């Protein structure tokens, strides 16, 4: 659901660009408004590949979202985020400047000392951003997620490139496991009222490549996680934000878990992914979240360390961020950064927090 401000970033940026005077709270609340003629996810409708790697222009909101936990030979840890958002002003496509699609790119590189961030904005239909399918490419300006034409799965082998002020990265991602459907075979429920998205992941990427920090290149290896999600009305009107985790367990298993906040108990969901890629969706209430440490981030108190439990799976861990200040200072800011965890098992992952 990642990471990872996905829906809120898109709508709030659009609000600031296209609807001057519309505030943050109104823009975020718009995620729970009526779909207004856009398509909505259908329970029981199977996802189809390779088509669903591409854009869904009849849906209001969509993203291609990669996070990576990386390590250098000397033990230094890094986190990388690469995201392309698509948001539609109205359903469908059109030529040139009549195209209703807006594209937003976010890139970040996190170290223990700094969090580097960049943002790109583009209008659809004019060749500045988009998705190609043969071979696969998601791109905005010179930032690219590029697939290998010979790959049977268009996303099995991809390269990832982005640059920003004082940072850059060029990575190769190779899938070492299958695509994983989130929720009910790709239908991911987000509220008790039934709001939902279509959602699948590739959590099994092995990574090699290079990051550049303040002009210094560093060879890195690690793990990456891709999220693909699209919807038109993903949240309930009373939901104010979310806390989303992707976890790479030492056993080779993976966990996706999130909590949508509504001023009460909230709505939680998780997916336990076996090392061979077999998913076991967990319902609201089967995963428990408790903040255990806060930090002052961009002038606000935020829960940067968490106690996460899935009692039915024996998971009982405490997460810690690589950098408390993993603040995405973009048009609509949010927190997104690499984490590690210990307890019943160890591992690394990513945390995204919105609406704080």
C-alpha positions as CSV (number, residue, x, y, z in Angstrom):
1,X,0.0,0.0,0.0
2,X,2.8,1.3,0.2
3,X,4.8,3.0,1.4
4,X,5.0,3.8,-0.3
5,X,2.3,8.6,0.4
6,X,0.6,6.8,-2.4
7,X,-3.0,8.0,-2.5
8,X,-2.9,11.0,-0.3
9,X,0.2,12.4,-2.1
10,X,-1.5,12.2,-5.5
11,X,-4.7,13.9,-4.6
12,X,-3.3,16.5,-2.4
13,X,-0.7,17.5,-5.0
14,X,-3.4,17.6,-7.6
15,X,-5.5,19.8,-5.3
16,X,-2.6,22.2,-4.8
17,X,-1.9,22.4,-8.5
18,X,-5.3,22.4,-10.0
19,X,-7.7,23.5,-7.2
20,X,-6.0,26.4,-5.4
21,X,-7.3,26.9,-1.9
22,X,-8.2,23.3,-1.3
23,X,-6.5,22.4,2.0
24,X,-4.7,19.3,3.1
25,X,-7.6,17.9,5.2
26,X,-10.0,18.3,2.3
27,X,-7.6,16.7,-0.2
28,X,-6.9,13.7,2.0
29,X,-10.6,13.3,2.9
30,X,-11.3,13.1,-0.9
31,X,-9.9,9.6,-0.8
32,X,-13.1,8.6,0.8
33,X,-15.5,10.4,-1.5
34,X,-17.7,8.8,-4.2
35,X,-15.8,7.3,-7.2
36,X,-17.6,9.9,-9.4
37,X,-17.8,7.9,-12.7
38,X,-14.5,6.1,-12.3
39,X,-14.2,2.3,-12.3
40,X,-14.0,0.6,-8.9
41,X,-12.4,-2.8,-8.0
42,X,-14.6,-5.8,-8.2
43,X,-14.5,-8.7,-5.7
44,X,-13.9,-11.9,-7.5
45,X,-12.6,-10.4,-10.8
46,X,-9.2,-12.0,-11.3
47,X,-6.1,-9.9,-12.1
48,X,-4.6,-10.5,-15.5
49,X,-0.9,-10.4,-16.5
50,X,0.9,-8.9,-18.2
51,X,-2.0,-6.4,-18.8
52,X,-2.2,-5.4,-15.1
53,X,1.5,-4.3,-15.0
54,X,0.3,-1.4,-17.2
55,X,-1.9,1.6,-16.5
56,X,-5.6,1.5,-15.6
57,X,-6.8,4.9,-16.9
58,X,-10.5,4.3,-15.9
59,X,-9.4,4.2,-12.2
60,X,-8.6,7.5,-10.4
61,X,-5.4,6.5,-8.6
62,X,-2.5,4.1,-9.3
63,X,1.2,3.6,-8.5
64,X,4.3,1.6,-9.3
65,X,6.2,1.6,-5.9
66,X,9.6,0.2,-5.1
67,X,11.5,0.2,-1.8
68,X,14.9,-1.5,-1.2
69,X,17.0,-2.3,1.8
70,X,20.6,-2.2,0.7
71,X,24.1,-2.9,2.3
72,X,27.6,-1.9,1.3
73,X,30.6,-4.2,1.7
74,X,31.7,-2.2,4.8
75,X,28.3,-2.8,6.4
76,X,26.8,0.6,5.8
77,X,23.0,0.4,5.3
78,X,20.9,2.3,2.8
79,X,17.3,2.6,1.8
80,X,16.0,3.5,-1.6
81,X,12.5,4.5,-2.7
82,X,11.3,4.9,-6.4
83,X,7.7,5.7,-7.0
84,X,5.6,6.7,-10.0
85,X,2.0,7.8,-9.3
86,X,-0.8,8.2,-11.9
87,X,-3.9,10.1,-11.0
88,X,-6.8,10.9,-13.4
89,X,-8.8,14.1,-13.5
90,X,-11.5,12.1,-15.3
91,X,-11.7,8.5,-16.6
92,X,-10.0,7.5,-19.8
93,X,-7.3,8.8,-22.1
94,X,-7.0,11.6,-24.6
95,X,-4.4,13.2,-26.9
96,X,-1.7,15.7,-26.0
97,X,-2.8,18.4,-23.4
98,X,-6.3,17.0,-23.3
99,X,-5.0,13.9,-21.6
100,X,-6.6,13.7,-18.1
101,X,-3.7,11.9,-16.5
102,X,-1.3,13.5,-14.0
103,X,2.0,11.8,-13.2
104,X,4.1,12.3,-10.0
105,X,7.5,10.7,-9.2
106,X,9.2,10.4,-5.8
107,X,12.7,9.2,-5.2
108,X,14.6,8.9,-2.0
109,X,17.9,7.6,-0.6
110,X,18.2,7.1,3.1
111,X,21.4,6.7,5.2
112,X,21.9,6.7,8.9
113,X,22.9,10.4,8.7
114,X,20.6,11.8,6.0
115,X,17.4,11.4,4.0
116,X,17.7,12.6,0.4
117,X,14.4,13.3,-1.4
118,X,13.4,14.4,-4.9
119,X,10.1,14.9,-6.7
120,X,9.0,15.2,-10.4
121,X,5.6,16.3,-11.8
122,X,4.3,15.7,-15.3
123,X,1.1,16.0,-17.4
124,X,0.1,12.9,-19.4
125,X,-0.1,12.9,-23.2
126,X,3.0,15.1,-23.9
127,X,5.8,12.5,-23.6
128,X,7.1,13.5,-20.2
129,X,5.9,10.4,-18.2
130,X,4.1,7.2,-18.7
131,X,4.1,3.4,-19.0
132,X,5.4,1.3,-21.9
133,X,4.6,-2.4,-22.2
134,X,7.0,-3.9,-24.8
135,X,9.5,-3.9,-23.1
136,X,8.0,-2.6,-19.8
137,X,9.1,0.8,-18.6
138,X,7.6,3.2,-16.0
139,X,9.2,6.6,-16.4
140,X,9.1,10.3,-15.6
141,X,11.7,12.5,-17.3
142,X,15.0,10.5,-16.9
143,X,13.8,8.4,-13.9
144,X,13.1,4.9,-15.2
145,X,12.0,1.5,-14.1
146,X,13.0,-0.6,-17.1
147,X,12.1,-4.2,-17.8
148,X,14.0,-6.7,-19.9
149,X,12.3,-7.5,-23.1
150,X,13.2,-11.2,-23.1
151,X,11.7,-11.8,-19.6
152,X,8.6,-14.0,-19.6
153,X,7.2,-11.9,-16.6
154,X,7.7,-8.2,-17.6
155,X,8.7,-7.3,-14.1
156,X,11.0,-10.3,-13.4
157,X,14.1,-8.4,-14.3
158,X,14.2,-4.6,-14.1
159,X,16.6,-1.7,-13.7
160,X,15.9,1.3,-11.5
161,X,17.4,4.7,-12.1
162,X,16.8,8.1,-10.4
163,X,18.8,11.2,-9.5
164,X,18.3,14.1,-7.1
165,X,20.2,16.8,-5.3
166,X,23.3,15.1,-3.8
167,X,22.2,11.6,-4.5
168,X,21.5,9.1,-7.3
169,X,21.1,5.3,-7.7
170,X,21.3,2.7,-10.5
171,X,20.1,-0.7,-9.4
172,X,19.3,-4.1,-11.0
173,X,16.4,-6.1,-9.5
174,X,16.0,-9.8,-10.2
175,X,12.9,-11.6,-9.0
176,X,13.7,-14.7,-6.9
177,X,10.1,-15.7,-6.3
178,X,6.6,-15.2,-7.8
179,X,4.2,-12.2,-7.8
180,X,2.0,-12.2,-4.8
181,X,-1.7,-11.2,-4.8
182,X,-2.7,-9.1,-1.8
183,X,-6.0,-9.4,0.0
184,X,-8.6,-11.7,-1.6
185,X,-6.7,-12.8,-4.7
186,X,-5.7,-9.1,-5.4
187,X,-8.8,-7.5,-4.0
188,X,-7.6,-5.6,-0.9
189,X,-10.2,-4.4,1.5
190,X,-9.4,-1.1,3.3
191,X,-12.3,-0.5,5.6
192,X,-15.2,-2.1,7.5
193,X,-17.5,-0.3,5.0
194,X,-15.8,-2.3,2.2
195,X,-13.6,0.3,0.3
196,X,-11.0,-1.6,-1.6
197,X,-8.2,-1.5,-4.1
198,X,-6.6,-4.0,-6.6
199,X,-3.2,-4.8,-5.1
200,X,-0.3,-7.1,-5.9
201,X,3.4,-7.2,-5.0
202,X,6.7,-8.5,-6.0
203,X,8.5,-8.9,-2.6
204,X,11.2,-11.3,-3.8
205,X,13.6,-9.0,-5.6
206,X,17.4,-9.5,-5.1
207,X,19.2,-6.2,-5.8
208,X,22.7,-5.2,-6.9
209,X,24.0,-1.9,-8.1
210,X,25.3,1.4,-7.0
211,X,24.1,4.4,-4.9
212,X,25.8,7.8,-5.1
213,X,25.9,9.8,-1.9
214,X,27.3,13.4,-2.2
215,X,29.1,12.5,-5.3
216,X,30.7,9.3,-3.9
217,X,29.6,6.0,-5.6
218,X,29.0,3.0,-3.3
219,X,28.4,-0.6,-4.5
220,X,25.4,-2.2,-2.8
221,X,23.4,-5.4,-2.6
222,X,20.1,-6.2,-0.9
223,X,16.4,-6.9,-1.2
224,X,13.6,-4.9,-2.8
225,X,9.8,-4.9,-2.8
226,X,7.4,-3.7,-5.5
227,X,3.8,-2.7,-4.8
228,X,1.2,-2.2,-7.6
229,X,-2.1,-0.8,-6.6
230,X,-5.0,1.0,-8.3
231,X,-8.4,2.2,-7.1
232,X,-10.9,5.0,-7.2
233,X,-12.4,5.2,-3.7
234,X,-9.8,3.3,-1.5
235,X,-10.7,4.8,2.0
236,X,-13.7,5.4,4.2
237,X,-14.6,9.1,4.9
238,X,-13.5,8.8,8.5
239,X,-10.0,7.4,7.9
240,X,-7.2,9.9,8.5
241,X,-4.0,8.1,7.5
242,X,-2.2,4.8,7.6
243,X,0.9,3.0,8.9
244,X,2.2,0.4,6.4
245,X,4.9,-2.2,6.8
246,X,6.8,-4.5,4.4
247,X,8.9,-7.0,6.2
248,X,11.7,-9.4,4.9
249,X,12.0,-12.1,7.6
250,X,15.3,-14.0,8.2
251,X,13.4,-17.2,7.3
252,X,12.8,-16.0,3.8
253,X,9.1,-15.3,4.6
254,X,7.6,-11.9,3.9
255,X,4.9,-9.9,5.6
256,X,2.8,-7.0,4.4
257,X,0.7,-5.3,7.1
258,X,-1.1,-2.0,7.5
259,X,-3.3,-0.1,9.9
260,X,-5.8,2.6,8.6
261,X,-6.5,5.1,11.4
262,X,-10.0,6.3,12.0
263,X,-9.8,7.8,15.5
264,X,-10.8,4.5,17.1
265,X,-9.5,0.9,16.8
266,X,-8.7,1.4,13.1
267,X,-8.8,-1.2,10.3
268,X,-5.9,-3.6,10.1
269,X,-4.9,-6.1,7.5
270,X,-1.9,-8.3,6.7
271,X,-0.6,-11.0,4.4
272,X,1.8,-13.7,5.5
273,X,3.9,-14.8,2.5
274,X,5.7,-18.1,2.6
275,X,9.2,-18.4,1.3
276,X,7.8,-20.0,-1.9
277,X,5.4,-17.1,-2.4
278,X,2.2,-18.8,-1.1
279,X,0.1,-16.0,0.5
280,X,-2.0,-16.3,3.6
281,X,-4.2,-13.3,4.0
282,X,-5.0,-12.2,7.6
283,X,-8.1,-10.4,8.6
284,X,-8.5,-7.2,10.6
285,X,-7.6,-7.9,14.2
286,X,-5.1,-10.6,13.4
287,X,-2.2,-8.1,13.3
288,X,-1.5,-5.8,16.3
289,X,0.4,-2.5,16.2
290,X,1.7,-0.5,19.1
291,X,4.0,2.6,18.9
292,X,7.0,2.2,21.3
293,X,9.1,5.3,20.6
294,X,8.3,8.8,19.1
295,X,10.6,11.4,17.6
296,X,10.2,15.0,16.6
297,X,10.1,14.9,12.8
298,X,9.4,18.1,10.7
299,X,8.0,19.8,13.8
300,X,5.6,17.0,14.8
301,X,5.7,14.0,17.1
302,X,5.7,10.7,15.1
303,X,5.9,7.0,16.2
304,X,9.1,5.9,14.6
305,X,9.5,2.6,16.4
306,X,6.8,0.0,16.6
307,X,5.8,-3.3,18.4
308,X,4.2,-5.5,15.7
309,X,2.5,-8.8,16.6
310,X,0.8,-11.5,14.7
311,X,-0.1,-14.0,17.5
312,X,-1.4,-16.7,15.1
313,X,2.0,-16.8,13.4
314,X,4.2,-16.3,16.5
315,X,5.5,-13.0,15.2
316,X,6.4,-10.6,18.0
317,X,8.9,-8.0,16.8
318,X,10.0,-4.4,17.5
319,X,11.0,-2.2,14.6
320,X,13.6,0.5,14.5
321,X,14.2,3.0,11.7
322,X,17.6,3.5,10.0
323,X,17.0,7.2,10.3
324,X,14.2,8.8,12.5
325,X,14.1,11.7,10.0
326,X,13.0,9.8,7.0
327,X,10.6,12.6,6.0
328,X,9.5,12.9,2.4
329,X,9.5,16.7,2.1
330,X,7.5,16.7,-1.2
331,X,4.4,18.6,-2.2
332,X,2.3,16.5,0.3
333,X,4.8,15.3,2.9
334,X,4.9,11.9,4.6
335,X,7.3,9.6,6.4
336,X,8.9,6.7,4.5
337,X,12.1,4.9,5.4
338,X,14.0,1.6,5.9
339,X,13.6,-0.3,9.2
340,X,15.2,-3.3,10.9
341,X,13.5,-5.5,13.5
342,X,14.3,-8.0,16.2
343,X,12.3,-10.2,18.7
344,X,10.8,-13.5,17.6
345,X,12.8,-13.1,14.4
346,X,15.1,-10.6,12.7
347,X,15.0,-8.8,9.4
348,X,14.6,-5.6,7.5
349,X,11.8,-3.8,5.7
350,X,10.1,-0.5,5.1
351,X,7.6,1.7,7.0
352,X,5.3,4.3,5.6
353,X,3.3,6.7,7.7
354,X,0.8,9.2,6.4
355,X,-1.7,11.7,7.9
356,X,0.4,12.8,10.9
